[in-house]
Amino acid sequence: MTPDPPLDGERLARVALTRVLEPGDVVGGRWLREVGAGEVLRRLGGGEEQERLPGASARRWEGLRARAAKVRPERDLEVVREAGGRFVCPGDAEWPVTLDDLGDARPLGLWVRGRPSLRIWALRSVAVVGARACTEYGAHMAAGLAAGLAERGWVVISGGAYGVDGAAHRGALGAGGATVAVLACGVDRPYPRGHAELIGRIAEQGLVVGELPPGDHPTPSRFILRNRVIAALTRGTVVVEAAYRSGALATARSAQELGRFTMGVPGPATSGLSAGVHELLRGDGVLVTDAAEVVELVGDMGELAPARRGPVVPRDLLASGVRRVLAALPARGCVGARDVAIGAGTTEDDAIGRLYELQSLGFVERHGDGWQLTRQAFLSVVPDGGES
């Protein structure tokens, strides 16, 4: 397991402030940048004579002071340590520097459960997010994408929620790969409760991460703010099923604002659960259908997806002149070599030679002075057995 960083006053102050400042608080982030966590906590915990920091109203300042009066950072560290976790903050070797792209909205620190290094895992990671109430198609696509990414050595990051998130985590775990769950609550209390077993498994095989201190609960705003961390940790975000109003689209917007890749998996045009994805694809999102296409976008130079093509049928292997003669034969009935030559735009002698070649390959058969397609050729040349 990654060892706990040494405990100092600044780190302890950041631990305490995770109970005081809400995630993504840019005013609080500016305070930390300008005066440091220790000074922020000192002013909040001091007497009435302490100067109020700029940007906070008197009412908000009193609310923050009330929170600060109840912090017990050493106890929080002990609780998370007992759960197999640690606290990671800016300046630590394990801190993912990509989170610094959030500016003053970056986390004060992250509570982390699991053995691997979050910084190392974030270097080669992709977010797979989407609808909680997803369809079977959405769950299938999310699991398949995650498994494919895991098999290629990529870390799958998601939010641990029902639906697409859970399918993505399970797909990565099922492939024996790496996955990270970023929670909107304390890492010691899995949410949703129905995913307690899954999140426990992620903590054993991967990483469970969160901004909020142990025991803290999620709220709607915390879910939305959590999404910026998912976007910032990864090289790109894939959205699998999302309605117009969706937290997954908030993750994609955060990714776009941070200059990360945004991708979407298309669904039926009539599905409301794919409407948000389609809107993303009409903008700057890139359409992807499998892990190879995701890696082609977010990976290193040369990691290209295979070329897509339909199945090769026997006629595709014929020389161009032979294909023209074959195409000149009608779908039904016999035709003479002269008519074939006119249809193929060649001489009668050349047409006869090509017809004998096609006969040897089983495409045509001769009846007296006429030629006609075999049943094999008819099914190959005429789509669905219809008229040519």
N, C-alpha and C positions, 0 to 999 in steps of 0.2 A: 504494500500500500504506500502511496505517496506520503512522506512524513509531514507532520504539522510544521508550518513555518514558525520561527521563533516569535514569541509573544512580546510586543512592545506597546508603548502608550498609544501610538497612532493606530495600530491594528486593533487594540482593545476598544478604542473610541469608535472605529468603524463598526465593530461588532455591536456596540451599544446603539449606534445610530440606525442600524437596520430595524430597530424597534421604534424609532422616532420618525424617520423620513420615509415617505412612501416611495416605492420603486418609480424611477423615471422622473423624480422631482428635480427639475433643472435649476430651480432657485437654490435648493440645498446642494446640488452638485457644484454650483458656482461658489458657494460658501467654502466647500471643501477645497476647491482649486485655489481660492484666494487666501484663506487663513489656515486650512488644515483641519482634519477631523477632530484633533484634540482640542483646538480652540473653540470649534463649534460646540462640542459637548460641554466645555467649561462654561461658555456663556449661557447655554441652555440650563445648566445645572446650578448656576450661581444665583445670587440674591436679586432682588428687584433693581439694584443699582447697576446690574450688568447691561451694557449697551446692546440694544437690539440690532441684529444683523440686517443689512439692507434687503428690501424686497419682500419682507414679511409684515403683514398688518399686525396691530396689537393683539387682535383676537387670535390670529393664527399662531403668533409667538407664544401666547399663553397655552394654547393647545399643545404645541411642541414641548413646552416646559413641563406640562403635566405628564406627557409621555416619558420625557427624559427622567423624571423623578422616580420612575418605576423600573428602569433598566437594571439588569443584573447580567452583564456580559460574561463574566466567568461561569455563571450557571448555564447560560446558553451554550457556551463552548463545551462544557462538560456533557450536556444532554446530547449534543450532536456527536461528540466523541464516542459516547456509549452506543450510539446508533451506527457507528462505523464511518463517521464523517469528519469533516474539517472545514475551516473557513479560509477562503482564498481571496486575496484582495490585490489591487494594483501594486506593482512592484515585486510581487512574488514570482518565483521561477515558473509556477504553474499558471499564472494569470494569462489568459488568451488576449494578446494585444489587439486583436480585431475588435474587442469590446470598446476599446478606446475611441473607435470611430463614432461612437454615440455621443461624444463630447460630454457636456455637463449632465446628460441623461444616462450616462453609463452607471452600472450598478456600483453601490458602495463596496460591495464584495459579493462573493457567491458562496453559499453553503453547498458542499459537495459530498455525496456518498459514493463510494466505489474506489477501486484500487488504481485504475489508470490515471495518467496525467491529462487533465482537461485541456491544457494548452496543446499538447501533442495531438490529441484526438481532434481538436478543432481545426487543425491545419488541413485536414483532408476530410471534410464533412459536408453533408448536404442535408437540408431540412426537407422533410416530407410531411405536409400538413393538409388538412381538409375538413370536410363536414363531420360533425359528431353523428348525426342521423344519416349516415351514408348508405348507399345501396350496396347490394352484393357486388356489383360491378366496381364500385369505388373501393370496397375492401379488397377485392381481388387485385386491382391495379396497384393499390398502395403496398400490399404485401409483396407482389411481384417486383415492383420497383425497388423496394427496400432490400429484398433478397439479392437481386441483381447487383445493387450497389455494394452490399456487404461482400459478395463473392469477388468483387473487383477491388476490395481493400478500402472501401469508403465507409466512413462512420455515418450512420443515419440518426439525425436529431429530430425530435418531435416533442409534443406537449403532454404525452401520457394520457390524453383524453379518450373517451369512447370513439368509435367510428374509425376514421382514417388514421388518426394518431396511433391507436392501439394496433391496428392492422400493420402499420409500418414498423412499429417496435417488434411485433411478433415475427414479421417477415425477416428482419435482420437477425433476430435471435435464432430463428429456425434454420438460417443459413450458416449458423456458427459465427456470425459477424458481430460488429460493435454497434451499440446504440446508446443514445443519451436521451433521458427524459428531463425536460425543463419544466418544473412545476410552478404554479402560481400560489403556492403555500409552503409551509415548512417542510423540509425534506424528510422529517421524521414522522410525518402523518400523511400517508398516501391519499391522493384525491384524483379521481373519484374513488370512493370506497370499494366499488366493484372491481377496481384494477389494483387492489392491494397486493394480490399475488403477482401480477405482472410487474408492478413497480419494484416489488421485492426481488424479483428475478433480474430486473435491469440493474438494481443496485449490486447484485452479486456478480453479474457478468459484464456490466458496463458502468454507467454513471447516472446518478440522479442529482439534479442541480436545481437550485432555487435562490432567489434574492431574499426571501422572507425568513425570519428567524424561526427556530423550532417551535412547533405548536401553533404557529400563526395560520389563519384560515384564508381561503381564497374569496375574492369578491369579483363582480363583473369587470371593474376597472383594472384589477390586478391581472386578470386573464389577458386583457388587451395589451397591457404594458409588458407582460411576460413575453409577448410575441416579438418585441424588438430585440430581446436577448437571443431568441432562436435565430432571427435574421442576421444579427451581427456575428454570431459564433461561426456561421457557415459560409461556404463559398457561393451557395445559391439555394433558392427555395423552390420546391415543386409543390404546386397546389393540385390535389386530386379531389374533385367535387367540392364546390362551394357555391352557395347561393349569393345573390347580390349583396345581402347583408351578412357578412361572415367574418369571424376572427381570422380565418386563414388568409383572407384577402388583406387584412391588416398586416399580417406577417409579410406578404408579398410587397405591399406598399413600403414597409420599412426596409425590405431588401433593396428595392429600387432606389430609395433615398440614400442608402448606404453604398450604392454602386455595385451591389451584388447581382448575380444572375437571377432572373425570375422565369419560371417555367410553369406550364399548365398541361394537364392531361385532358384532352377533349372528351366529351360525353355526348349523349343524344341531344339534338337541338331542341327537343321538346321537354327536356328535363330541367326543372327549376333548380335542382342541385348542381347542375353544370353551368347555369346561366352566368354566375360570377366568374367562373374559369374562362368561359368564352369571351366575356368582356375583357378579362386580363389579356387574352390572346389577341384581341382586336387592338390592344395598345402595344406595350413594349414586351409583353410576355412571349416566350418562345414555346412552340408546341413540341411536346415530347410524348413518346409512347412506350419507351422502355429505358432500362438503366444505361444501355450503350449510348443512347442519344443524350441522356443527362451528362454522362462522363465526357462526351465529345465537347459539350459546352463548358463545363466547369473544370475539366481535367487539364493535364499538361499537353503541350504540342505533340501531335501524332496519335493521341488517343481518340481515333476516329470510329464512328459507328459504321457497321458494314453497310454497303450499298444495298438499297431496297429494290427488288425486282420480282416480277411474277414468276410462276413456275415455267421451266423450259419444256416446250413440247417438241415432238419429233420434227415438225416442219421448220422450227427455228434453226435446226442444224443443216438445212439444205442450202446449197449455193443460191445466190440471188436469181440466176437465170433459171434454175430448176424451180424455184418458188413461183416465178412468173408463169411458167408453163402449168404448174399445178393450179394456180389461181385462175387460169383461163378455162379450166374444165367446169362445166355446169354442175350444180348440186345434184341434179337427177338426169338420167338418160345418157346416151352415147353421143359422141361428137367426133368428126373426122380430124385427122392430123392437120389438114389445111386450116380449118376453122380455129383449131388450137393455136396454130402459128400466128394467125391474124390477131387473136386475142392477146397473145403474149408479146406481140411486136417483134417477131423473129422469122427466120426462114422455115419452110416446111421440113427440110432435112434436119435443121437444128432441133425443131420441136419433136420430131420422131426420135432423135437420139435422147432427148430429155425424157420423153415418155417411157422409153425402154428402161432408162435409169430409175424412174419412179416406179415402174412395174417391179423391178428387182427389189425395191425397198418396201413394197407392199402398199403403195399409195394408190395405184391405178391398175386396171385390168383391161385386156383387149378383148373385144367382141367383134370378130370379122374385121372390117376396115375401121371400126370405131373404137373409141376409148372412153372409159368412165371411171369415176372414183370408186374405190373400195369402201366398205362400211367404215373401216378404220380411218381412212382419209376423210370421209364425210364428217365424222364426229370431230376430227382434228381441225378441219378447215372451216366448217360452217358452225358458228357459235350456237350452242343449245340445239343443234340439229335443225335450225331454221333455214330460211331461204338465204342464199348468198346474194 
